[in-house]
Amino acid sequence: MRTLSALLLACTILLLNACSSENPVIPDSIRMREVEDAVTTWVDSLQRAFPTDSLVTNRVVSYLERHPSYFYGSTLAVMNADSTVRLSPYWYRSGTSFTYADLAVPSYEIRTKGWFADPLAKRAAVWTEPYFDAGGGEIWMRTYSVPVIINGTIVAIATTDLAVTR
């Protein structure tokens, strides 16, 4: 009986360590590919008909509504001609509804975030490494970001967050 108790305790400790915030698990490649395909399709539609500022938030929400719940959150960071961000409505899942955060506020320092800066600099789609979304969804996630390029100019960065399972 002692051996079984010791074994259960050891398994519990291993499970807790595996689930700690310091040990995120990379999402599987199938889900990552689904995100890549969805964002690419979304960016294609944005390049054909970019929304007015008043419609951007609706486009983000409607994009999330059309995809599975493991598509955790999304934003479309819209830039001015000088590459400053004027609009970045971030919508993420919270229970059975969506929660909003404005990522274009100066205190967020959007230009320093890898999910924004890397695709802007590379002019290409990128995945972030797993990170903890402190102050937002309070979860571990990875972000897939794609520049929206119209007439050779990056006008926005479209993203989707994929929750990292433990």
N, C-alpha and C positions, 0 to 999 in steps of 0.2 A: 504494500500500500504506500509506503514511504517513497519507493522508486517511482510510482505513478504520480504522486504529488510533486516530486522533484521534477519529473519530466514535464508535467503541466505548467509548473512555474517557469521552467526554462523556455518552453514554447511561448508562453505569454510574454516573457521578456523579449524574445526574438521578434515577436509580432509587434510589440510596442515600438521597438527600435526601428523596425522596417517602416512603420507608419509615422514616425516622427517627422517634423517639418524639415529636418536636416537631411532626410533621405528620400527625396521625391523620386518617383518612378517615371521614366520616359513613357509617354503614350505610345501605343502600338502604331506601327507603320500604316496600317489600313486606315485608322482614324486620321492620321496626319495627311494621308493622301486625299481623303475625303475633304478635309479642310482646304488643302491646296487647290483641288478642283473647284470647290465652291467659291473661293475667293477669286480665282482666275476668271470664272464665269461672271462674278459680280463686277470685277474690274473691267472686263470687256463691255458689259452693259453701261457702266459709268463712262467709259471712253466714247461710246456711241451717243449717249444723252446724259451729260453731267447735270445733276439737279441744282436748282437754285438753292441758296442758303436756307430758305424757309422749308425746303423739302428734304434736306440732308438727314435730319433726325428720323423722319418717316422711312427713308430708304434703309437706314441702319436697323431699325426695329423690324421692318418687314423682311429684311435679309435674315435676321435671327429667327423670326417666326417660321420661316420656311425650312429651317435646318434642325437636326436632332439636338437634344438637350446637352450633349457633350460639346456642342459649339457654345462655349460658355459666355463669351462677350464679344463686342465688336465696336469699332469706331471708324469714322471716315474723317481723318485730319485734313481739313481743307486749308490750302495755303493762298496767300496773297502773291502778287507778282514778285515781291522781294523775298519770298520764301518764309515769311513769318506765318504762323498758324492763326487763322482768324476764327476757326470753328472746329471743334472736335467733340461731338456728342458721343459719349461712351455709354453703351447700354449693356447690362449684364444680367444674367439670370439670378433671381433671388426667390427661392421657393417656386411658386407657380406663376410669378409675374416677373417683370423686368424692373431694374433699378437704373437710374440715370446719374451720371457724373460728367461734369464739364472739364475736359482735359486741356482746354485752351486757356485756362486761367494761369497767370504768371507764376503763382506759387508751385504749380506742378512741374514747371521747367521741361515741357514736352520735347524740346530740341535735344535734351541730354539723354533721353530714353533710347535704348538700343532698338526697340521696336520701331521707332521713328527715324532715328539718325542713320542706322545701317542701310535700309532700303533707299534712303535719300542719297547717301554717299555712293552706293554701289549701282544705283539705278536698276535694281533687280530685287526680286522677291527673297525674303530671308525668314528663317525661323530663329527665335531667340532660344537661348538655353533656358531651362526651367528656372523660374523665379517666384518668390512669394509676393502676391499682390497686396501689399500692406496699404491700408487706407482705402482700398477698393473692395473687391470681393472677398479679401482675406483668405485666399486659397493659393495653392501652388498651381502654376500654369506655364504654358509656352504660348508665344504669340507668333502668328504667321502674318507678315506684312508685305504688301505689294504696292509699289508706286503706281499711281494713276497718271499716265503720260498722254497728254493731248497736244498735238502739233509740236512734238519734241520737248515739251515742258512738263515737269512734274507739277501737277495741280493739287494732288492729295496723296495720302497714304491710307490704304484700306487694310483693315486688320480683322483677324479672328483669333480669339483666345481659346485654347484647348485646355480644359482642366486636366491636371496631372493626377492620375489615380495613385493610390497608395496600396 
